[in-house]
Amino acid sequence: MTERDGSSSERARRFTAEDVAPNAAGWELRREQPRESLRRAAEEGFAGLLVPTSLGGSGASHVEAAQVFEELSRGCMAFAFSLVVQNNLAAGVAASPNRALAERWLPSLMSAGAIGAFCLTESDVAGSDAAAIRTRAMGVEGGWELSGAKGWVTNSATADAFSIYAQTDPQLGWRGIGGWLVVRDAPGVAVEEPYALMGAHAMGTGGIALDRCRVGDDDLLAPPGEGFKAAMAGIDRGRAWLAAMCCGILWEALSVAVAYASERLSFGRPTLELQAVRFPLVDALTDLQAARLLSGRAAEALDEGAADARLHAAHAKKFASVVAVRGILACMQAMGAAGYRAEYPLSRHLAAAKMAEYLDGTTEIQRLVIGRTLADSVGEPVHPPPARVTR
């Protein structure tokens, strides 16, 4: 790993100011996934954050990675989420028992010489019902044959390698799911045109179809029985990081709105002094502080390997995405009609916040995850009360 100046979050702040923020509006206008900027982000170590230093990665914690993604999201959440997917694949390859696969792919993934994509969701079944995937993997001599279709694939616009999760035996349910790394130009692979979306085009989201695509045993990322668990581990990380990213876009929206309302005059004084303007921004700031606490705890739980890390990630992602939408709308309203103008980033951040309510499981899915432990969660206080002092 090369020496770099400053902490990862400091480098992310500089990179956002110099590369992401000045270009984000143009990426959105052109519906462009900025591959060259992804490569430059990789030079800062942002494509192999969780990969151990012994393998050439940054060896960062989940907390440190969350701080990086929060900073990057202030410029463009879609760009940051593209890097989340890249990091998840690099971490998965580094942890794979298939060492030949790691040797072949890890250096190029960490340098962003190869862009990676995560392919679990399928458009013809409920996107959040991951265990019900229909893409099949049939064992053949020397490897496997994959057939099926994946939707909502982040990075599909430029991806060189797709991590495909497929079912080997439907009777086994989630235990039959394995994962394979498939190259873009492999026979039987058809990558669709990227989706036209409300926003967040820098994610390069689209679909991919596989028709009897042959892969070898050396392309196996996670064997059947381990594939689903590997995919869900990546989703848990994604949820915790998405919460931090929602904090980033709400933070930026508040910064823009407060600066604007401090300078604009209304009835002879700055509009920020008007309670009708100030109070909604105060509420958004309180929500931001609470979301930061939840996202930080989720990242800490992942670092600790806590049994309830998934629950913390669900709480954080659910809350942060909802308050980001609400808070950014409040920021736009505080700016009056100016908040609607494209010269300010608020409308772009609003589209990203709404996308965050779908990514890595909808808000409703987070409620399902939390609801499974509802009785236990309310049975005891989250934090024990202080000991009573007797005199």
C-alpha positions in Angstrom: 0.0 0.0 0.0 1.4 3.4 -1.0 1.8 6.2 1.6 -0.9 8.8 1.5 -1.3 12.1 3.2 -3.8 12.5 6.0 -6.5 10.2 7.4 -8.9 8.4 5.1 -11.7 10.9 6.0 -9.4 13.9 5.4 -8.4 12.5 2.0 -12.1 11.9 1.2 -12.9 15.5 2.1 -10.2 16.8 -0.2 -11.1 14.4 -3.0 -14.7 15.4 -2.8 -13.9 19.1 -3.0 -11.4 18.7 -5.9 -13.0 15.9 -8.0 -16.5 14.9 -6.9 -18.4 18.1 -6.1 -17.2 20.1 -9.2 -18.3 17.3 -11.6 -21.3 15.8 -10.0 -23.9 18.0 -11.7 -22.3 17.2 -15.1 -22.4 13.5 -14.4 -26.1 13.7 -13.6 -26.8 15.9 -16.6 -25.0 13.5 -19.0 -26.3 10.4 -17.1 -22.6 9.3 -16.9 -20.8 6.9 -14.7 -17.4 8.6 -14.2 -15.0 5.7 -14.5 -11.9 7.9 -14.5 -13.0 9.5 -11.2 -13.5 6.0 -9.8 -9.9 5.2 -10.7 -8.6 8.4 -9.1 -10.7 7.5 -5.9 -8.9 4.1 -6.0 -5.6 5.8 -6.0 -6.6 7.3 -2.6 -7.3 3.8 -1.3 -11.1 4.1 -1.5 -11.7 0.9 -3.5 -10.1 -1.5 -1.1 -11.0 -0.1 2.3 -11.8 -3.3 4.1 -9.1 -5.4 2.3 -6.3 -6.3 4.8 -3.0 -4.4 4.3 -1.3 -7.8 3.8 -3.2 -8.1 0.6 -2.5 -4.6 -0.5 -5.7 -3.0 0.9 -6.3 -0.1 3.3 -7.1 -2.3 6.2 -9.8 0.2 7.4 -12.5 -0.4 9.8 -16.2 -0.2 9.0 -16.3 3.0 11.0 -13.5 4.6 9.0 -15.1 3.4 5.7 -18.4 5.0 6.8 -16.6 8.3 7.4 -15.2 8.1 3.9 -18.5 7.5 2.3 -20.2 10.3 4.3 -17.6 12.7 3.0 -17.9 11.5 -0.6 -21.7 11.7 -0.5 -21.6 15.4 0.2 -20.5 15.7 -3.4 -22.4 12.9 -4.9 -24.1 10.0 -3.1 -24.4 8.0 -6.4 -20.7 8.1 -6.9 -20.1 7.1 -3.3 -22.5 4.1 -3.6 -20.7 3.0 -6.7 -17.6 2.8 -4.5 -19.5 0.9 -1.9 -20.3 -1.8 -4.4 -16.6 -1.9 -5.5 -15.5 -2.2 -1.9 -18.0 -4.9 -1.1 -16.8 -7.0 -4.1 -13.1 -6.4 -3.2 -13.8 -7.5 0.4 -15.7 -10.5 -0.8 -12.9 -11.6 -3.2 -10.3 -11.1 -0.4 -12.3 -13.3 1.9 -13.2 -16.0 -0.7 -11.7 -19.5 -0.1 -10.9 -19.4 -3.8 -7.4 -17.9 -3.6 -6.8 -18.2 -7.3 -9.8 -15.9 -7.8 -8.3 -13.4 -5.4 -4.9 -13.4 -7.1 -6.6 -12.9 -10.5 -9.0 -10.1 -9.5 -8.1 -8.3 -6.3 -5.3 -6.0 -7.6 -7.5 -4.7 -10.4 -10.5 -4.3 -8.2 -8.6 -2.2 -5.6 -7.1 0.0 -8.4 -10.5 0.3 -10.2 -8.8 -1.0 -13.3 -11.7 -3.4 -13.2 -15.1 -2.2 -12.0 -17.2 -4.7 -10.1 -21.0 -5.1 -9.9 -23.2 -6.9 -7.4 -26.0 -9.0 -8.9 -28.6 -10.4 -6.5 -31.9 -8.6 -7.1 -34.2 -9.9 -9.8 -36.9 -7.9 -11.5 -39.4 -10.7 -11.9 -39.6 -11.5 -8.2 -39.8 -9.2 -5.2 -36.5 -7.4 -5.1 -36.1 -7.8 -1.4 -36.9 -11.5 -1.3 -33.3 -12.4 -1.9 -33.7 -16.1 -1.0 -36.3 -16.5 -3.8 -33.9 -15.8 -6.7 -34.6 -17.8 -9.9 -31.3 -17.5 -11.7 -30.0 -21.0 -11.9 -26.5 -22.5 -11.7 -26.3 -26.0 -13.2 -23.2 -28.1 -12.6 -21.4 -29.1 -15.8 -18.1 -30.7 -16.4 -15.3 -28.4 -15.2 -17.7 -25.7 -13.9 -21.2 -24.3 -14.0 -23.7 -22.9 -16.5 -25.7 -19.8 -15.4 -29.0 -18.7 -16.8 -31.3 -16.0 -15.6 -31.7 -12.2 -15.3 -30.7 -9.6 -12.7 -32.1 -6.1 -12.3 -31.0 -2.9 -10.4 -27.3 -3.8 -10.9 -25.2 -0.9 -9.6 -22.1 -0.3 -11.9 -23.6 -2.3 -14.7 -22.9 0.6 -17.1 -19.1 0.1 -16.9 -18.6 -3.1 -14.9 -15.9 -5.6 -16.0 -16.8 -8.2 -13.5 -20.3 -9.2 -12.2 -20.7 -11.1 -8.9 -23.7 -13.4 -9.9 -25.7 -15.1 -7.1 -27.6 -18.1 -8.4 -29.6 -21.1 -7.1 -28.1 -24.5 -7.5 -31.0 -26.4 -6.0 -34.4 -24.7 -5.3 -35.3 -27.4 -2.7 -32.4 -26.1 -0.5 -33.7 -22.6 -0.4 -31.0 -20.1 0.6 -28.6 -23.0 1.3 -28.4 -23.7 -2.4 -27.3 -20.2 -3.4 -23.7 -19.8 -4.6 -21.8 -16.8 -6.0 -19.6 -16.6 -9.2 -17.6 -13.9 -10.8 -18.5 -13.4 -14.5 -16.7 -11.2 -17.0 -18.7 -8.7 -19.1 -17.7 -10.2 -22.4 -18.3 -13.8 -21.5 -20.4 -15.8 -24.0 -24.1 -15.8 -22.9 -23.9 -12.4 -21.1 -26.0 -9.5 -22.2 -25.7 -6.2 -20.4 -28.7 -3.9 -20.8 -28.7 -0.2 -21.3 -28.5 1.7 -18.0 -31.9 2.7 -16.6 -33.3 6.2 -17.0 -33.9 7.3 -13.4 -35.1 10.2 -11.4 -31.5 10.8 -10.4 -28.3 9.1 -9.2 -27.1 8.2 -12.7 -23.5 8.1 -11.5 -24.3 4.6 -10.1 -24.6 3.3 -13.7 -27.6 1.1 -12.7 -29.1 -1.4 -15.2 -29.8 -5.0 -15.8 -28.0 -8.1 -17.0 -29.2 -11.4 -18.6 -27.4 -14.7 -18.7 -28.2 -17.4 -21.2 -26.3 -20.7 -20.5 -23.2 -18.7 -19.5 -20.3 -21.1 -18.8 -18.0 -20.4 -15.9 -15.3 -22.5 -14.4 -14.7 -23.7 -10.9 -11.9 -21.1 -10.7 -14.7 -18.4 -11.0 -16.5 -19.5 -7.9 -16.7 -16.6 -5.4 -18.8 -18.3 -2.7 -19.7 -22.0 -2.8 -23.3 -23.1 -2.6 -24.4 -22.8 1.1 -22.1 -19.8 1.6 -23.3 -17.6 -1.3 -26.4 -16.2 0.4 -24.5 -15.5 3.7 -21.8 -13.7 1.7 -24.4 -11.6 -0.1 -26.2 -10.7 3.1 -22.9 -9.7 4.7 -22.4 -7.2 1.9 -25.9 -5.9 2.3 -25.4 -5.4 6.0 -22.3 -3.3 5.3 -24.2 -1.4 2.6 -27.0 -0.5 4.9 -24.7 0.8 7.6 -22.7 2.8 5.0 -25.9 4.1 3.3 -27.0 5.5 6.6 -23.7 7.5 6.8 -24.1 8.5 3.2 -27.6 9.9 4.0 -26.0 11.9 6.7 -23.6 13.3 4.1 -26.2 14.5 1.8 -28.4 16.0 4.6 -25.3 17.7 6.0 -24.5 19.3 2.7 -28.1 20.3 2.1 -28.2 22.0 5.5 -24.9 23.8 4.8 -26.2 25.2 1.5 -29.6 26.2 3.0 -28.2 27.9 6.0 -25.7 29.8 4.0 -28.4 30.9 1.6 -30.9 31.9 4.3 -28.2 33.8 6.2 -27.6 36.1 3.2 -31.1 36.5 1.7 -33.1 39.3 3.2 -36.8 39.1 4.0 -38.7 41.9 5.6 -35.4 43.7 6.2 -33.5 40.9 7.9 -31.9 37.5 7.0 -34.6 34.9 6.4 -32.7 32.5 8.7 -33.9 34.7 11.6 -37.5 33.9 10.8 -38.9 31.0 12.9 -40.8 29.6 9.9 -37.5 29.2 8.1 -35.2 28.4 11.1 -37.2 25.8 12.9 -37.5 23.2 10.1 -33.8 23.5 9.7 -33.3 23.0 13.4 -35.4 19.8 13.2 -33.4 18.6 10.3 -30.2 19.2 12.2 -31.5 17.2 15.2 -32.4 14.3 12.8 -28.9 14.5 11.3 -27.3 14.1 14.8 -29.5 11.2 15.6 -28.8 9.5 12.2 -25.1 9.9 12.8 -25.4 8.1 16.1 -27.3 5.3 14.6 -25.0 4.9 11.6 -21.9 5.1 13.8 -23.3 2.3 16.1 -24.1 0.1 13.1 -20.5 0.5 11.8 -19.1 -0.3 15.3 -21.3 -3.4 15.6 -19.9 -4.6 12.2 -16.4 -4.0 13.5 -17.2 -5.9 16.7 -18.7 -8.8 14.8 -21.8 -8.3 17.0 -24.6 -10.8 16.7 -27.1 -7.9 16.4 -25.1 -6.0 13.7 -27.8 -6.6 11.1 -30.4 -5.1 13.5 -28.3 -2.0 14.1 -27.7 -1.6 10.3 -31.5 -1.9 9.7 -32.3 0.8 12.3 -29.7 3.1 10.9 -30.6 2.7 7.3 -34.3 3.0 7.9 -34.0 6.2 10.0 -31.3 7.9 8.0 -32.9 7.5 4.6 -36.3 8.7 5.8 -35.0 11.8 7.6 -32.7 12.6 4.7 -35.7 12.9 2.3 -37.6 15.0 4.9 -34.7 17.2 5.8 -33.6 17.9 2.3 -37.2 18.9 1.4 -37.1 21.3 4.4 -33.8 22.7 3.2 -35.2 23.3 -0.3 -38.3 25.1 1.2 -36.1 27.3 3.4 -34.4 28.5 0.2 -37.7 29.3 -1.5 -37.9 28.8 -5.2 -34.1 29.0 -5.4 -33.9 25.5 -3.7 -35.6 24.2 -6.9 -32.9 25.5 -9.2 -30.3 23.1 -10.6 -27.4 25.4 -9.8 -27.8 24.2 -6.2 -27.2 20.5 -5.4 -30.4 20.0 -3.3 -32.6 18.5 -6.0 -29.8 16.0 -6.9 -29.4 15.1 -3.2 -33.2 14.7 -2.9 -33.2 12.1 -5.7 -30.3 10.3 -4.1 -32.1 10.3 -0.7 -35.2 8.8 -2.3 -33.0 6.1 -4.0 -31.5 5.3 -0.6 -35.0 4.3 0.6 -34.8 1.4 -1.9 -31.1 0.4 -2.0 -30.1 -2.7 0.0 -33.6 -3.4 1.1 -36.5 -0.9 1.2 -37.7 0.9 4.3 -40.4 -1.7 4.6 -37.8 -4.5 4.6 -35.9 -2.7 7.4 -39.1 -2.8 9.4 -39.4 -6.5 8.8 -35.8 -7.0 10.1 -36.4 -4.9 13.2 -39.9 -6.4 13.7 -38.4 -9.9 14.1 -36.8 -8.8 17.4 -39.5 -6.3 18.5 -40.7 -8.2 21.5 -37.1 -8.8 22.8 -36.1 -5.2 22.0 -38.8 -3.6 24.1 -38.6 -6.1 26.9 -35.5 -4.5 28.3 -34.2 -0.9 28.2 -31.6 -0.3 25.5 -29.3 1.3 28.1 -29.7 0.3 31.8 -30.7 3.1 34.1 -28.0 4.5 36.3 -27.6 2.9 39.7 -29.7 4.5 42.4 -27.8 6.5 44.9 -28.8 5.9 48.5 -27.9 8.2 51.4 
